[in-house]
Each structure stands twice: as C-alpha cells, then as structure tokens.
C-alpha cells in the first residue's frame, strides 16, 4: 500500500500541470532502460548517507525498477 501511495503521489503532485512526466519522453526517445537503471543506482548509493536511511529513497528505487520492468516488457512486445 505504501508503494502504491508513493507512486500515485508522484503523478498527482509535481507533474500535474501537463499530465506527462519527463520519464515518458525519455522512454519514448529510446533511453528508458538506461535512465531507470541510472536512477536506481543513484538512489541505492544515496540510501543511508548523511546518517539517515531515508525510506523515500527506497520507494524511488523500487519505482524506477517497476518502470524498467515496463520498458523491458514493452521492448519485448515490439520485437
């Protein structure tokens, strides 16, 4: 439930003006997998720094993993 609420909030909050996230344009441009893997690495390395283990970093990491799975599945269907 927490993950679902986090993901829903990312679409409701700061991207609500034009209803599109930059990630969608990056995926459409053929760079989705690398973008997602890069963000997974970023949030994994950031987790636990500065003395706190920020739960939101883990949620972001998982979210980008889900997007990467979607990109992977979409690319399989196109082939």
C-alpha positions as protocol buffer text, in pm:
chain_id: "A"
residue {
  index: 1
  type: UNK
  ca { x: 0 y: 0 z: 0 }
}
residue {
  index: 2
  type: UNK
  ca { x: 279 y: 243 z: 87 }
}
residue {
  index: 3
  type: UNK
  ca { x: 446 y: 190 z: -252 }
}
residue {
  index: 4
  type: UNK
  ca { x: 121 y: 240 z: -439 }
}
residue {
  index: 5
  type: UNK
  ca { x: 51 y: 562 z: -247 }
}
residue {
  index: 6
  type: UNK
  ca { x: 404 y: 688 z: -320 }
}
residue {
  index: 7
  type: UNK
  ca { x: 373 y: 616 z: -693 }
}
residue {
  index: 8
  type: UNK
  ca { x: 28 y: 775 z: -712 }
}
residue {
  index: 9
  type: UNK
  ca { x: 161 y: 1084 z: -536 }
}
residue {
  index: 10
  type: UNK
  ca { x: 438 y: 1129 z: -794 }
}
residue {
  index: 11
  type: UNK
  ca { x: 177 y: 1153 z: -1067 }
}
residue {
  index: 12
  type: UNK
  ca { x: -56 y: 1376 z: -866 }
}
residue {
  index: 13
  type: UNK
  ca { x: 193 y: 1628 z: -730 }
}
residue {
  index: 14
  type: UNK
  ca { x: 462 y: 1796 z: -934 }
}
residue {
  index: 15
  type: UNK
  ca { x: 368 y: 1665 z: -1279 }
}
residue {
  index: 16
  type: UNK
  ca { x: 1 y: 1753 z: -1277 }
}
residue {
  index: 17
  type: UNK
  ca { x: 33 y: 2064 z: -1494 }
}
residue {
  index: 18
  type: UNK
  ca { x: 69 y: 1890 z: -1830 }
}
residue {
  index: 19
  type: UNK
  ca { x: -5 y: 1528 z: -1722 }
}
residue {
  index: 20
  type: UNK
  ca { x: 325 y: 1400 z: -1864 }
}
residue {
  index: 21
  type: UNK
  ca { x: 640 y: 1309 z: -1677 }
}
residue {
  index: 22
  type: UNK
  ca { x: 984 y: 1363 z: -1825 }
}
residue {
  index: 23
  type: UNK
  ca { x: 1036 y: 989 z: -1786 }
}
residue {
  index: 24
  type: UNK
  ca { x: 771 y: 926 z: -2051 }
}
residue {
  index: 25
  type: UNK
  ca { x: 956 y: 1141 z: -2304 }
}
residue {
  index: 26
  type: UNK
  ca { x: 1285 y: 969 z: -2219 }
}
residue {
  index: 27
  type: UNK
  ca { x: 1128 y: 626 z: -2268 }
}
residue {
  index: 28
  type: UNK
  ca { x: 966 y: 734 z: -2595 }
}
residue {
  index: 29
  type: UNK
  ca { x: 1309 y: 852 z: -2710 }
}
residue {
  index: 30
  type: UNK
  ca { x: 1451 y: 504 z: -2656 }
}
residue {
  index: 31
  type: UNK
  ca { x: 1654 y: 583 z: -2345 }
}
residue {
  index: 32
  type: UNK
  ca { x: 1421 y: 445 z: -2078 }
}
residue {
  index: 33
  type: UNK
  ca { x: 1623 y: 146 z: -1963 }
}
residue {
  index: 34
  type: UNK
  ca { x: 1946 y: 339 z: -1909 }
}
residue {
  index: 35
  type: UNK
  ca { x: 1759 y: 625 z: -1742 }
}
residue {
  index: 36
  type: UNK
  ca { x: 1586 y: 391 z: -1498 }
}
residue {
  index: 37
  type: UNK
  ca { x: 1900 y: 191 z: -1417 }
}
residue {
  index: 38
  type: UNK
  ca { x: 2090 y: 517 z: -1360 }
}
residue {
  index: 39
  type: UNK
  ca { x: 1824 y: 637 z: -1118 }
}
residue {
  index: 40
  type: UNK
  ca { x: 1819 y: 301 z: -939 }
}
residue {
  index: 41
  type: UNK
  ca { x: 2195 y: 331 z: -886 }
}
residue {
  index: 42
  type: UNK
  ca { x: 2161 y: 692 z: -772 }
}
residue {
  index: 43
  type: UNK
  ca { x: 1901 y: 618 z: -507 }
}
residue {
  index: 44
  type: UNK
  ca { x: 2077 y: 299 z: -395 }
}
residue {
  index: 45
  type: UNK
  ca { x: 2401 y: 490 z: -339 }
}
residue {
  index: 46
  type: UNK
  ca { x: 2219 y: 777 z: -169 }
}
residue {
  index: 47
  type: UNK
  ca { x: 2037 y: 549 z: 76 }
}
residue {
  index: 48
  type: UNK
  ca { x: 2183 y: 570 z: 424 }
}
residue {
  index: 49
  type: UNK
  ca { x: 2411 y: 864 z: 358 }
}
residue {
  index: 50
  type: UNK
  ca { x: 2418 y: 1154 z: 599 }
}
residue {
  index: 51
  type: UNK
  ca { x: 2329 y: 922 z: 886 }
}
residue {
  index: 52
  type: UNK
  ca { x: 1968 y: 853 z: 794 }
}
residue {
  index: 53
  type: UNK
  ca { x: 1811 y: 573 z: 598 }
}
residue {
  index: 54
  type: UNK
  ca { x: 1553 y: 767 z: 405 }
}
residue {
  index: 55
  type: UNK
  ca { x: 1262 y: 538 z: 322 }
}
residue {
  index: 56
  type: UNK
  ca { x: 1161 y: 757 z: 29 }
}
residue {
  index: 57
  type: UNK
  ca { x: 1492 y: 672 z: -143 }
}
residue {
  index: 58
  type: UNK
  ca { x: 1394 y: 304 z: -131 }
}
residue {
  index: 59
  type: UNK
  ca { x: 1049 y: 382 z: -267 }
}
residue {
  index: 60
  type: UNK
  ca { x: 1205 y: 578 z: -555 }
}
residue {
  index: 61
  type: UNK
  ca { x: 1446 y: 293 z: -624 }
}
residue {
  index: 62
  type: UNK
  ca { x: 1157 y: 44 z: -640 }
}
residue {
  index: 63
  type: UNK
  ca { x: 950 y: 280 z: -856 }
}
residue {
  index: 64
  type: UNK
  ca { x: 1230 y: 309 z: -1113 }
}
residue {
  index: 65
  type: UNK
  ca { x: 1264 y: -71 z: -1103 }
}
residue {
  index: 66
  type: UNK
  ca { x: 896 y: -106 z: -1189 }
}
residue {
  index: 67
  type: UNK
  ca { x: 933 y: 142 z: -1474 }
}
residue {
  index: 68
  type: UNK
  ca { x: 1240 y: -51 z: -1600 }
}
residue {
  index: 69
  type: UNK
  ca { x: 1034 y: -372 z: -1598 }
}
residue {
  index: 70
  type: UNK
  ca { x: 765 y: -195 z: -1800 }
}
residue {
  index: 71
  type: UNK
  ca { x: 1023 y: -72 z: -2052 }
}
residue {
  index: 72
  type: UNK
  ca { x: 1168 y: -423 z: -2078 }
}
residue {
  index: 73
  type: UNK
  ca { x: 826 y: -578 z: -2138 }
}
residue {
  index: 74
  type: UNK
  ca { x: 731 y: -310 z: -2391 }
}
residue {
  index: 75
  type: UNK
  ca { x: 1052 y: -368 z: -2587 }
}
residue {
  index: 76
  type: UNK
  ca { x: 983 y: -744 z: -2597 }
}
residue {
  index: 77
  type: UNK
  ca { x: 637 y: -684 z: -2741 }
}
residue {
  index: 78
  type: UNK
  ca { x: 774 y: -453 z: -3013 }
}
residue {
  index: 79
  type: UNK
  ca { x: 1017 y: -721 z: -3138 }
}
